[in-house]
Amino acid sequence: MTVFLDGPRMPPARGGKPDALVILLHGYGSNGADLISLAPYLAPLLPGAVFVAPNGIEDVPQAPGGFQWFPISNLDPHLMESGARAAAQSIDRFIDRELEKYGLDPSRLALVGFSQGTMMALHIGLRREKQIAGILGFSGVLVGARNLKEQMRSKPPVLLIHGDRDPTIPIPAMFDSAEALAEAGHGAQWHISYGVPHSIGPDGLDLGGAFLANCLKTQKILAAS
């Protein structure tokens, strides 16, 4: 079943028509209002980008105001893969609608995820037919690795950032994800934020912003050439 998604957004810092779209996918039990708070920090590097942070597909009963992309009781890989697959249709539909709304090509789209949002960003971004500009994942993990080689349709740049004090998704998940991407015929840059728990540190935000700016700048040059 496809769910209509929406959430808070921030228009381009420079005003006018957007030249890029950054979609921010929040973590389990959070919401779009939480992750859209990254936009003011990223906007100076991406002054022409519109930022959108949709709320997840389902409410989380034990977290008032919180949403999830799919239910999680543990980090069972089979459950996470089936959950991500079920949620992907709604997010893909949302992406298509936003690109059409702003008149942008997929090469002008970047996906940013945190935790469960990173699971969704990787799952969707690697399976879309037309390659997007890049995927930035904080504190997450690649799901569906066993089928990725057969299902991967494009290879956008990927940056994974993870805190070494993360008790929720321990840092080995980042290395497992990078290794699985390599085994599937792709790859990822990665960065360890030392002393950071299950959150985004200042160094991660700086590196992530530079990564997004580079991805979108490169794509813009290619599109214009």
C-alpha positions in Angstrom: 0.0 0.0 0.0 1.3 3.4 -1.0 1.1 6.1 1.7 1.0 9.8 0.8 4.0 11.5 2.5 4.7 15.1 3.4 6.6 17.0 5.9 8.4 20.3 6.7 10.4 22.0 4.0 12.8 24.9 3.7 13.0 26.8 0.4 16.4 27.8 -1.3 18.4 30.2 0.8 19.0 32.4 -2.2 15.3 32.4 -3.2 13.8 31.7 -6.5 13.4 28.3 -8.3 15.4 25.5 -6.7 18.3 24.0 -8.6 18.6 20.9 -6.3 16.4 18.8 -4.0 17.7 17.4 -0.7 15.3 14.9 0.9 16.0 14.1 4.6 14.7 10.8 6.0 14.5 10.7 9.8 15.1 7.9 12.2 12.8 5.5 14.1 10.5 7.4 16.5 11.5 10.8 15.2 9.8 13.1 12.6 10.5 15.4 9.7 10.6 18.4 12.0 13.6 16.9 13.7 15.7 16.3 10.6 14.7 19.5 8.8 16.8 21.2 11.5 19.9 20.2 9.5 18.8 22.3 6.6 20.0 25.7 8.0 23.5 24.2 8.5 23.6 22.8 5.0 22.0 25.7 3.1 25.1 27.9 3.0 26.8 25.2 1.0 23.7 24.5 -1.1 22.0 27.9 -1.5 19.9 26.8 -4.5 18.6 23.6 -2.8 15.1 23.0 -1.4 15.1 20.8 1.6 12.2 18.5 2.4 11.9 16.1 5.4 8.8 13.9 5.1 7.3 12.2 8.1 7.5 8.4 8.2 4.8 6.1 7.1 3.4 5.0 10.4 3.0 6.5 13.9 5.1 5.0 16.7 2.6 4.5 19.6 5.2 4.7 22.4 6.7 7.9 20.9 4.1 10.7 20.7 4.7 12.7 17.5 7.1 10.1 16.3 7.0 8.1 13.1 8.7 5.0 11.6 9.3 3.9 8.0 8.7 0.3 9.1 8.4 -1.5 12.5 11.6 -2.5 14.2 11.7 -4.7 17.3 15.4 -5.7 16.7 18.0 -5.5 14.0 17.0 -8.8 12.4 18.3 -8.4 8.8 15.4 -10.3 7.2 12.8 -8.2 9.0 14.6 -5.0 8.1 14.9 -6.0 4.4 11.2 -6.8 4.2 10.3 -3.6 6.0 12.5 -1.4 3.8 11.0 -3.0 0.7 7.5 -2.4 1.9 8.2 1.3 2.7 10.1 2.0 -0.5 7.1 2.4 -2.8 5.7 5.3 -0.7 9.1 7.0 -0.6 9.8 6.5 -4.3 6.4 8.0 -5.1 7.2 11.0 -2.9 10.6 11.5 -4.6 8.9 11.4 -8.0 6.3 13.9 -7.0 8.9 16.3 -5.5 11.1 16.1 -8.6 8.1 16.8 -10.8 6.9 19.6 -8.5 10.3 21.5 -8.8 11.0 20.5 -12.4 14.3 18.8 -11.5 16.1 15.8 -13.0 17.0 12.9 -10.6 20.7 14.0 -11.0 19.8 17.0 -8.9 18.5 14.9 -6.0 20.4 14.0 -2.9 19.1 11.7 -0.1 20.2 12.2 3.5 19.3 9.7 6.1 19.7 9.2 9.8 19.5 5.7 11.4 16.4 4.1 9.9 16.3 6.9 7.4 19.8 5.8 6.3 18.4 2.3 5.7 15.7 3.8 3.5 18.1 6.2 1.6 20.5 3.4 0.7 17.7 0.9 -0.2 16.0 3.4 -2.5 18.9 5.4 -3.9 20.7 2.4 -5.2 17.6 0.8 -6.8 16.4 3.8 -8.8 16.8 3.6 -12.5 18.1 7.1 -13.0 21.1 7.9 -10.9 20.7 10.5 -8.2 23.5 12.9 -7.1 24.4 11.2 -3.9 23.5 9.4 -0.6 24.6 10.6 2.8 23.9 8.2 5.6 24.4 8.9 9.3 24.3 6.2 12.0 22.6 3.6 9.8 23.1 0.3 8.1 22.7 -1.2 4.6 19.7 -3.6 4.5 19.1 -6.2 1.8 22.8 -6.6 1.1 22.3 -10.2 0.0 20.1 -9.1 -3.0 21.8 -5.8 -3.7 24.0 -6.9 -6.6 21.0 -8.2 -8.6 18.8 -5.2 -7.6 21.1 -2.3 -7.9 20.2 -0.1 -10.8 22.6 2.9 -10.3 25.7 3.8 -8.4 25.5 7.2 -6.9 28.3 8.4 -4.6 27.8 7.3 -1.0 29.1 8.7 2.3 28.5 6.8 5.6 29.2 8.6 8.9 29.0 6.9 12.2 29.8 7.7 15.8 32.2 5.3 17.6 30.1 5.5 20.8 26.8 4.5 19.1 25.0 2.0 21.4 21.9 1.8 19.1 23.5 0.7 15.9 27.2 -0.1 16.8 29.9 1.2 14.5 30.7 -2.2 13.0 27.4 -1.8 11.1 29.1 1.0 9.0 32.0 -1.2 8.1 29.7 -4.1 7.3 27.7 -1.8 5.0 30.8 -0.5 3.2 32.0 -4.0 2.7 28.6 -5.2 1.4 28.5 -2.3 -1.1 31.9 -3.3 -2.4 30.8 -6.9 -2.7 27.8 -5.7 -4.8 30.1 -3.9 -7.2 29.8 -0.4 -5.7 31.5 1.4 -2.8 31.3 4.1 -0.2 33.3 6.7 1.5 33.1 6.5 5.3 34.0 8.6 8.4 34.2 7.8 12.1 33.0 10.6 14.5 34.9 9.9 17.6 33.1 10.4 20.9 29.8 10.7 19.2 26.8 8.4 20.2 23.7 7.7 18.1 23.6 11.3 16.8 25.3 13.6 14.3 28.5 15.3 15.5 29.8 18.7 14.2 32.5 16.9 12.1 30.0 14.7 10.5 27.8 17.6 9.6 30.7 19.5 8.1 31.9 16.5 6.1 28.3 15.7 5.0 27.7 19.2 3.8 30.9 19.2 1.8 30.0 15.8 0.3 26.5 17.0 -0.8 27.9 20.2 -2.2 30.5 18.3 -4.2 27.9 15.8 -5.5 25.5 18.4 -6.6 28.2 20.7 -8.1 29.6 17.8 -10.1 26.2 16.7 -11.4 25.4 20.3 -12.3 28.6 20.7 -14.3 27.9 17.3 -16.1 24.3 18.3 -16.8 25.4 21.6 -18.3 28.2 20.2 -20.5 
